């Protein structure tokens, strides 16, 4: 924050002067003439220290007298030109500098009849125009122009507008209102009633829907049981038939919302309000559709148990599942088939902690006993029409959708009729959604299938009913014909009632339960094989004794597999454990320690702003993933602070197993920050080495397959004091000439050498300049290259290269000088690498690395978890590289281009660098330029 926005800061700092110049508000020629300054005088410094107090303007068209009272009304005193420059950083749109420019914007806003001048004006001193204040500074500070519009929310919920840098209120008045964009968050319209004061803890339940379908019915049953011990706050993300039923069981119901309100910005505000008002112990998120609520809740310290009923196969976009898998403390799948679908999409999930497979129990009907409507005569006639009273009744149930396999149900009915025309069979599908007149995506095709199948009186559709009990009582067999179904309630109902159930292998959780018992496993037929299903149903229809035995066997299996009380107890146990006060205390200690570096722990621009959220997220990620073999299972798993390798610590202290009680970050803190292989010394401008002796003689080997970045490296080198010889390599004479020109002013010897296009950047280092490195008399050698990886996004590759060069060579800080001082002060230091926020492991390179390690005589097995110089950029003592140089690699030893993404000698050599240095008797350290990340 500049001096203009921070009264305690010095008003003439170099940073403020630079900002003033860069903003364009300062016209130095104009100002020198106005202030009568000599040509070489510092115009910015004069304005900040003296000129603005004298009423001098920083440039033509700038009116300080007009702007100052509006800025001061918001608490921003100081040089008006600097305030303007600081505010300009907050928006790409040009800010008004004078009354005329402000008037243009103010008139457009007044024309919209949205701005509440009276209410807004009550925040201002008398005499200031409310709309003018808003366009000059109020909107940028998030002041609301009235109850009907929130500028901060408008930009957060419309990232396209934020990126375009528009004025939010103007856009809403002139475009957004017509486009139907929401003007204020839904949290403003929602009611948040008070909870009863009875001493019970609070639990938050998030239901994605209120329809009378599987997940909401299960959710209602969970709330009914948990409400004995908790005050339940239920957030309904969408309405439906069960709204009144939820309201009857929960202490408080918030919502329902509508689909259009399902936005991250909305969910963030709802989460904040829920946590502030109700302070829930934990939350249950029922369905992947609740995913937007999970990250903000966990950032606010509320652990989440997520019930995932959906298959990754049909969930789109797939990244919605990441919100659950990256943030929820516990993830509960109802069946192996559901979990397997997510494991295939997210292989690392198999090793994540807190992932469970547990079928729910049988759900009770939501309607109180006696309130359900009995079956009408017409409905009874559909089940068993005249002449079919003694028919073998096969039931199918669910909303009419291709996922439910209604076409397969019809196909099985037709096949059974053909196979056994002697049997009296009746197939009835019960559920909403069959409408061939309006639904031309599925129903119309089913109608044609029925017409072509010659089903006669053996098949019928029946609309959904509020109470299935009399339907189950009339049913002889249930056909679970879904293509994909998690652990459907109708299947649980049928099995627990002892109704023989035929289903497809690999299509639903019901099949897993039945297949687990050899007596009834025959009812599970091959995947989507309607003919086999028809044969199984006919077998039941023709044999009353088999049918009776099957009823007993199915009921026995159902009683064992489906226990709702046990299911609810276990979910509650996981939620309570995640909310354990001891765990919160450990996180609080980490918050108090100030160790977590948001620039390390989070990708640029993603660090949470809520106090303590960075520490909570870092702890959660390492609690969930520290036992995983893959080093980077999620983009959120990053180094919490420089110099610490959590995976090494976790393995050394038994914290890498699925049952580990703690995660490595807080455990290390609790144990008194012990030293070990999980720590290395990190040098930064804020923590430089002690005063060194003589500066080391240094050389930097830089390879440029692409030479466009050479001038940038030359500029970065020039910011350092230490002399450094350059050993440059490229593959053509034209590129060599470009390099000679780029480094013509370098203070040190420059050697440019042509090398073959083999070995990427490592070949030029280990082969092209092997003699200079080993015998050139250098104390320290470095290696960088102009990275343009074709295996990653071009922009990402450039950001990564900038990060490495900033940390190893410098830019804002003289990092080459810092590296030289570190080597001079630490004789045992052998390798310095940039402190990379990412944790990367062997990936597909271990086998190649082990072969190379054997050639170098390195001890094996090689560590499972370790750090290495990502991108193969580093500083090292030649003696620390001796085992590598002793390989005496020739150009023919390197693989030919094009190279695969992973699994080559080059990737293995990159990872072996720290092993080599330590084997040579040296230590490994890190360099950290503050504020850098990628």
N, C-alpha and C positions, 0 to 999 in steps of 0.2 A: 504494500500500500504506500502511495506517495505521501509526501508531506501535506499535500492539499487535502487528502482524505484522512490523514492521521495528524492531528494537531501536535502530538508529541514528537513528531519526526522533524529533522532538520529541513528547512524549506529550500535549501540550496545544494542538496546532495547531487552527486554526479549522475545518479540514476534518474533523478527528476529532470535534470538538464537534458539528458539523452532522450527521455520520453517527450519532453517539450519539442525538441528538434524533430524527432521521428514522426510526431503526430501531424505535422504540417501547420499547426496553429501559429508557430513562430516564423515570421518573415524577418530574417536577420538583417537584410539591407534596410527594410522599412524601420525596424526597431532601432538600429544604430543611428539612423538619421533622426528619429524621434527623440532618442536619448542623448544625441550628440556624442556618440562613442567613436573612438578611433577604429580604423578598419579591422585591426586584429583583436579587438576586445571581445570578450566572451559575452555575447548578447544574451544567451540563455541564463548564464549565471547572474548577470546584472538584473535581468527581469525578475528572477526568483528571489534575489536578496534585497533589491531596492526598487526596481522599476514599477512593479505592480502597486507598491505602497504610494508611489508618486502619481498614480493614475495613468501610467503609460500603458498603451495597448500592445499586445504581442504581434499584431499584424493588422492590415487594413480590413475593415468590415467587422472587427471584433469590438463588442460593446461591453466593457467590464461593468460600467455603472448599471446597465440593464441586467446582466447575468448575476452579479454578486448577491443581491438580496434573495434571489431564488435559490442559489446554491446554499447560502447561509441558513435559509429556512429549513434545510434538510441536514444541517449540522456540518456542512462542508465549507469551512472558512479557508482562507489562504489565497494564493494567487489564482484569480479566475481562469487564466490561461492554462494553468496546471490542472485545475479541476476539470476543465473541458477536455484536456488531453487524457486524463485518467478515465473519464466517462467514455471517451471515444474507444477505449480498449474493449468496452463491453458490447459494442455493436459495430457492424460494418457500415451501417447507414450514417450519412453525415449528420452531425448535430447542429442545431441552430447556433449562430454566433451573435445574432442581433435581433432587435424586435421584428423586423420585416420577415426574416426567415422563420421565426417562431410563430408569427401571425398566420402564415400560410398553413402550417400544420394544425394550429389551434382551430382555425375556421373549418377545416375538414373534419375535425373531431366533433365540433359543435353541431355540424350538419347531421351527425348520426344519431343524435338524441339518446345516447347511451350514457354519457358522462353526467354524473350527479355532482354538479358544481357546489351545491350547498353542503353536502356531506364532506366532500373533499376539502372544501375551503376551511372547514373547522379545524383542520390540521395545520393551517398556515397563519402567519401574522396578518393582521389587517392590512389591506391595500394591495396584496398580491393576487394576481389573477390565477384561479385554480387550474384552468386548462393550460395556460402558459407554463406554470410550474410542472405540470405533468409532461409536456412535450420536451421541456429542457432537462429534467432530471428525474421526475417522479416515476415514470414508466421504467426507466433503467434500474431504479432501486426497488421495483416490485410493488410500488404503491398502487392500490386498486382505485380505479376511477369511479367505483360505485359497487353496489352489491351484485350487479348483473354481469360483471366482467373481471376476470383475474388474468393480468398480462403474463405472469410467470407460468401459470398453468397452461395458458394458451400456447406458449412456445414449447413447453415440455411435451404437451400432447400432440403437437404438430411439428415434428423435427424438420420437415421440409421447409417450414417457414423460418425456423430458427437458423437453418443453414443459409437461407436466402437473406437473412438480416433485415427482415421487414419490421416495421412498427406494428406490434401486435394489435393494438386497438384500432389503428387505421385499417389494417387488413381485415379485421372482423367487421368493421362498419361497411367497408366498400366491397368485400368479397366473402368473408367467412360466414357471415350471417346467412347470406343467400345459399352458400354451399352446405349449410347445416353443421358447421363445426361448433362443438360445444364451447361456451364462453366462460364457464366456471366449472369447478370440479363437482362431481356428483356428491362428494362428501358434504357439500353445503346443503343439499336437499334431503339427505338421509336423516332419519331420526335415530338417536342413540339413547334409548331409555335407561334409567338407572337400574342397577341390579338390586335384588333383595339383600339386606344386610343380615346374613345368617352364619357367617364365619366359614362357609365352604370356599375352597379355592375356585378360581375361574378357569374354565377351559374354553378355547375358541374352536368352533367347528365351522369349516368352510364347505358349503354344498354348492356344487356347480349348477344345480338344477333343482326344480321342485316338481318334476313330473313323476308320475307313478311308474317309474322304471327302476332297473336294477340298482344303480349306485345311490340314487336318492332314497329308495326304500331301505337299503342297508344303512345309509346315514341316519335315517329316522330311528332305526333300531339301536344304533350306537348311542345316539343322544338319549333315548329312553332309558338305557341302562346306566350311562355315565351320569345322568342327572341325579342319581341317588347320592352321588358323592361330590358333584361339582355344580356350580352355577354355570350353565352353558350359555355362551354367547354364540349365536348362529348367524353367520353371514351367508345370505342367499344371493348367489351371483346371477340367478335367473329364477323366474317364478314358475308356477305350475300348480297342478291339482293338490299337491301336498303342503301348500303354504300354511293352511290352517292347522294341519297336523304337526308341522314343525313348531308353530307358535304355541301349540298346546303343550309341547314337551320341553322346549328350551326356555331358559329364564328370560332371554332377550333375543329377538330376531331383528337383524339389520337387513334392510332391503325389501324386496328383491331389486337387483340391478337389471339392466337390459343389455343386450349384446353389444350395442354401440359404446357402452361405457367400459368395456373390457380393454383397458389400456394401462400400460405400466404407470403412467403419471397418475391416473385415477387410483390404482391399487396402492401406490405409495402413500397417498394422502389418507386413504381409508385405513391402511395399516397403522399409520401414525396416530390417527384418532382412536382406533380400537385399543392400541397399547396404552395410550395416555389415559383413557377413561377406565379401562377394565383390567389392565395389567394381567393378562392371562398367563397361567403357569406354562402351558404349551398349547399347540394348535394341531388339529387333525385336518389335513387337506384331502378331501374325498374326490378323487378323479384327477387326471392330468389336466383337465380343463381349469383347475384352480391354480395353475402354475404361476400366474402373474402375482399372486399374493405371497408366494413362498419366499422369494428373495428379500422383499422389504421386511417381512416379519423376522427373518433370521438376522438381518442387519440390525434390527431393533432389539435383538436378544431373546426372541421368542422361538424356542425350538419347535420343529414341525415334524409330525409323523404323517407321511404321505401314503395314501392308499391308491395304488396304480392299477386300474382295471383295464386300461387300454393297451392294445398291441402297437408296438413301434411300426409294424407293417403298414398300418393305415393312418398313423398319426402324422399329420402334416400341418405346418412345417415341423420337421423332426426336432428342431432346436427348442421347441416348447418343452420337451422332456428334459433338456439340460437344466432348466430352472429348478426342476425337482431333484434331479440326480446330483447337481452341484451344491444344493443348499439344504435339502431336508436331512435332518438327523437320522431318520429311519424311513426306509422305502419298503412298503409291504406289497408284494404281488400275491394274488389269490391262487395262482397255479404255476406249475413249471412251464407250461406252454406260453404263458404271458411273460414270465421272466426271460425265457429263452429268446423271445422276440426282441426284448430290449438288450439282452446280452449280445445278440448278433449286431445290433446297431451301435452299441456302446460296449465293446469287448472288455474294457477296463472295469466295467461295473461288476463283473464276477468277483473281483478282489476288493471292492469297496466295502468298508465297514457299514453296518447298519442296514444291509439288504436282506430281506426275509421273504420266504415263500410260505404263506399260511392261508388256507381257505377259511372263509367266514362261515358262520353257522347259519341255521335256518332263520330267516327273518319272519317276525310276527306281522300279521296284517296291520296296516296303519290305522284302520278304522276300529273304534271300540266295538266290543262284542255287541251284536244286536243292531248296529247301525248300518251294516252292509246290506245292500239290496239283494233279496233272494233272486234266484234265477226265475225269469218269467217262463210262462208256458212255451212261448216261441223259442226261447233259448234252450229249454229242455228238449224241444222238438228238433232243434239243430243237432244236439248231441246224439239223440237216439230218436229218429223220426219213426213214424208208424211202419211196422214191418222190420225195424232194425233194433227192437228193444233188447234182443239177445245178441247183437253184433259185438264183435271184438273191437273195442273203442281204443284207437291210437290217438294220443293228444300231441299237438305241437303248439308252442306258445311264444309270443313275442311280437314286437312291432314288425310289420311287414317290410322287410329290407333284405337286400341281397346278402348281407353279412349273416343274417339269420337262416339262410338256406331254405326259404319257403319253396323254391323251385325243386330242391332236392327232396323235400317232404312230399311234394306232388308226384315227383318221379318215382319215389318209393311206393306211394299208394298205387300208381298205375302198374308198377312191376309186380307188387303183391297180388293185385287183381288178376294179372295174367298168369302168375305162377300157380296160384291156388284159387281158381274160380269157384271151388267148392266151399271155401270158407266165407262166412259172412263178416266182412271187414268194414269198419267205419273210421275214416281219417278226418279229424277236425282240427283246423288251425284257429287258435283264438288270439286276438290282438288287434290293435288299431292299425290303420295304414293301408288297407286294401281298397283302392279306389281307381279302377281302370279308366274311368271317365276323365279324371283329372291328373292321374299319375302315369305319365307315359314313359317314365324311366324304369319302372319295374312292374307295377301292377298290370299294365296293359299286356305285358309279355306273359305274366302268370295267367291272365285270362285266356290268352291264346293257347298256352300249354294245357290248361284244363280242358278247353274245348277239343283239342287234338288227342287227348289221352283216354277218351272213352271211359270216364270214371263212374258214370251213372250216379247211383246214390251212395257211393263209397267215399265221397269227399265233400267237405263244406268249410266255408269260412264262417267265423263267429266273431263279433266285435268284442273288445275287452270288457271284462266285468270287474266290479269292485271287490268281489270275494271269490277266489278260485276254489275254495274248499269243497263246495258241492260238485264242481267240475272234476277235481281230483278223485272224489269219492266214486264217480262214475267211470273213471278211466281204468283201462286194463293194461295199457303200456304207454310209455312216454318215448317219443322220438326226438332226441336232441340233435337236430340236423344242421346246426350252425356251421358255417365255414370257419369263423373265428368267434369265440365267446370265452370270456375269462373264467368265471365261476358263476354262471347265471343262477339267479335266485330260483327260477322255475325248475332248473335241474336239481338244485338242493332240495326244493320242496318235494319233487318226485321221489328222489332217492331216500330222503328221511321218512317218507310215508310208505316206503316199501314198494313203490310202483316200479316194475321192471322197466329199465331205461336203456334204450339202444342209442349209441352215439358214435361219432367218427373219431378214430385215433388221431391225435395231434391237432384237434380242432377246438377242444374246450377242456376246462379243468375237470368237468364231470367224468370225462374219459379216463383221466389219471386216477381218480378215486376208484372207479369200477375196475380198471385194469390191475389195480393193486391186489385184488382178491381172485385167486384162481377159480373159484366156484362160479363167478359171474363175469370173468374177463371176456368170455365169448360174446357178450353183448357189445363190446367195443369192436367195431368193424373197420376195415381199411378206410383210409382217408377219403372222404367224399364219395364212397362207393354206395350209391343208392340201391343197387341190385343186392349187395350183401346185406344192407340194412333191411330190405324187404324180406330176405330169407330169414333173418333173425326174428323179425316180427311174426312171420308166418309160423316159425317154430314155436313161439310162445302161444300163438292163437290156436294151434292144433293140439296142444298138450296141456290140459288143465293141471296135471300133477307138476309138470315143470314150472308152470306159472305160479303155483302155490309155493313151491320151494324157492323160486326166484324172489318172491316177495319177502320171504323171511331173510334170505341172504342179502338182498339189497338193503333192507331196513337195518340189518346188523352193521353192514359197512357204512351206511349213512350216519348211524348213531356214533360210530367211532370217529368218523372223519369230520363231521360238521357239528361243532360245539360253539354256539354263539357266546355263551357266558365266558368260556375260556378265551375265545377270540378277543372279546372286549377287555378282559383282564390283562391280556398280553399287550395290547395296544396301549392301555393305560400305564402299564409297567414301563414300557419304552418311553412314553412321554414324560413320566415322572423322573426316570433316570436321566433323560436329556436335560431336565430342568433342575437337576441336583444342585443345591446351593454351593456344594464344594466345587463343582465345575465352574460355577459362576465366579466364585472367589478366586480361582486360579486365573480366570480371564481378567478379573479386576486387577490382580497383581501385575499381569502383563501390561494392562493399560497404564497403571501407575509407573511402570518401569520406563515407559517411553521408548522401548526398543524397536517396535515395529516401524519400519520405514515405508510409508505409503508408496513412494516411488519404486521401491523394490517389490512390495507385496501386491501391487495392482498395476494393470496395464495403463498406459497413459490415458488420462481423462476419465478413469473408472473408479478412482478411490472414493469410497463413501464419505459423505460430509458429516453424518451423524456422529456425535462424540462416542468414542469407543467402538464404533462399527468396524473400523479397520482391524482392530485386535480381535474382535469376535469372529470376523470372517476368516482371518488368518488361522485362528485356533480351530475353527470348524473344518476348514479344508484339510489341515494336517491331521485332525482327528479322523476324518473320513478316509483319507487316502495314504497315510504314511506307511501302510503295510504293502502297498502295491508294488509290483515288480517293474511295471512300466513307469518311467520317470515322470512323464507329463501327461497324466490321464485326462486332465482338464485344464483349460487356459487359466483357471483361477488358482491352481496349485503353483505358487511361486515362492521364492525365497523371502522369508519375513523380514530379514535384515542382513546386511552385508557380513560376510565372514562365517556364516552358520549354515551347515548342511544338515537339515532336519532328518533326511533319510539315514545318513550315517549314524546320527545319534539314536534314532529309533531302533536300528538294528543292533547297536551296541548295548541297548538297555531293555531289550525284549519288548519294545513297543510297536513292533511291526506285525504282530499277529492279529487275527480278527477279534480276539477277546481282550486285547490290551485295554487297561483301565485308563490310561492317560495318553496324551499326544506329546510329541517331542518338544514343542516350543515351551509350553508352560512347565513341563517336567524338568527341562534343563534349568529353567529359572528357579524352580523350587529346590533343586539340588545344589543351589549356590553357584550356578554358572561354571560347572567344571570344565577344565581344559581337556582336549582330546583331539582325535583325528577329525572330529566334526567342526572344529574351529580352525581358522587361519587368521594371521595378522592382516589387517586391511589398512592401507595407507590412503589418506585423503587430505585435501587441503585443510580440513578441520582437525585432522589427527596425523600430522606429518611425523616422520621418523626423527629421532634426536639428531642434534647437530652432527653431520657426517664429517668424515675426513676428506681426503682428496677425491675429487670427482672422478668417476670411472671413465675409461675410454669406451665410447659407445659407437655402435653401428646399427643401422636400421635397414633390413632387407625388405624391399617393397616390390611386389609383383603386380604388374598392370597388364592384364589381358585387354582391359578397356582403359583408355588413358584420360577420359574426360574428367576424372576425379583427381588427377595429379595436381592441378593448381590448388585444390582445397587442402591436400596434404602439405604442400609447400607452405601454405598460409598457417596451418596448425603448427608446423615445425618452427616457424619464425616466431611464434609466441613464447618459445622457450629460450632460456639462456645457455644451456649446455650445448656444446658442440657435438655433432653426431654425423658420422660419415654415412653416406647413402649407398646402398648396394641395390641398384634398380634392375629389374628384368622385364622383358616383354618379348614378343615373338616376331616383330618385323622392324625393318630399318625406319619406316615411316613413323611407327609408334615410338621408336627410340629417339628420333629427332624431337618429337613432341615432349618426351620426358626431359631431354636435355634443356629444352627451352623453359619448361615449367619450373625446373629447379636451378636455373642459371644464377640466382641470387642466394642460394643456400650457403650458410656458413659452415662448411665442412666439405670433405672430399666427396665427389659424386662419381660413381662408376655405373655405367649403363651396359648391360650385357644381353645379347639375344639368346633365347633358349627355345627348345622345342615346345610344342603345345602338348606336353605330357606332364602328368603329375600336378595339374592345376597350379596352385600357389606353393604347395609343399615341395614339389620337384625343384623349382628354382632355389629354394632355401637349402634343402638337404643335399642336392646334387650340383646345381648351378653355381652356388657360392660356398660349397662345403669347405674348400681350402681356406678361404678368407675367414670363415666363421671359426674353424678349428685352429688355424695357425696365424691369423691376422693380428694377433696381439691385442684383441679387444677384451675388455673386462665384461662387457654386457653387449648382447646382440638382441635386436628386436625383429619382429616379423609382422607385417601388415600387407594388405592387398586391397585393390579396388573392387570390393565384393559386388557382384551382380549375379546372384544365384538364379539360374533359370528354373530351379526346383521350387522356388517360393515366389510369392507375389513381388513384382518389381519394386513397388513402393515399400513393401516390408523389408526387402533386401537393402534398400538404401537407408531406411531408418536403422536397421541393425548395424550397418557399416558406420553410420554417424555415431551411434552409441559406442561402438568399439574404439573408433578413432578419438572420440571425446575423452574416453577413459584412459586410453593408452598413450596418446600423443598430446591431446589437449585442445583447447579452444578458449572457453571461458577461463579455464585454469591451466596452468603449465604442468601438465601431467607427465611429460617426458622428464622434466626437471625433478618431479616428485619421485619418479621411478629411479632416477640416478641417485637421489638422496637415500632411497630405501636400500639399494644395493650397497652403497657406501657405508651405511650404518649397520647393516645386517650381513656380515660375512657368510653366514650359513644360508642366506636366501638364494635359491637357485632359479625360481620361476615366479614371474608376476603375471597375473591375468586379470582382465576386467571382471569386476564383480557383477556377473550376469544375473538378472532376476529369475531366469528360467532354470528349472532342474531337469537336466537331460541325462540319460543313461546310455547303456550299450546299444539299445535298439537292435538293429540287425548286424552288429559289428563285432560281437564277442569272439566268434570262432576265428575270424581273421586276426583280431588283436591277440588272441592266445598264441597263435602261430608266430607272430612277430615277437611277442614277449619271450617265447622260448628261445628264439634266435639271439635275443639280447641278454638272456640269462636273468630275466626278471622273476621274482618269486611268484608262485601261483598257488592256489587260484587267485585270480584278480578280484579285487573288491567288487561287490555287487552294486554298491552305491558310492558315488564319488563325484567330484567336480573336475572339469577340464576347460581349457580355453576355447569356448565356442567360437567357431569361425576361424580357428587356428591363427589367432593374433595374440601376441604375447611379448614379454621381455624375459631374457634368460641369460644365465652365465654359460659360456661355451662348455665349461666343465660339467655342468648339469645336463648337457645334451650329448655327452660323449657316447653313451650307449647307442643313441640314435645315429650319430655320425659314423659309428663303427660298423653299422650295417653296410656302409659303402654302396648305397643304392645307385644304380645306373639308370639312365633314362629308360632303358628297355624294361626295367622292373616295374614301372608305373603302368597302370591300365590305360588302354587307349580310349579316346573319346568316341562316342558320347558315353558318359558314365551314368550308372543308375543312381537313384536318389539316395541309396544307402547300401552298406555292405561291402565297401571296397577297402583296399589298403589305405587310401587317403583318409577315410572316415575313422579307421582303426588307429592310424598314427596320431590323428587329432586327439583322440581319447587317451592315448598312452602317454601323453606329455607329462602329466604329474607323476605317473608311475616311474617314468624314466628319471625325472629329477630326484625323487626320493630315493630311488635305488642308487643314484650316484652320490648320495649322502647330503642332499640339500633339502631345504624346506620350500613350501609353496605359499605365496602370499597373494593378496588382491589389491587392486587399485579401484578407487571409487570416486568418481566425479559427482558431487552432490547434485541431486535433482534430475539425474539422467535415468532414462528407462526406455524400454521398447516393448 
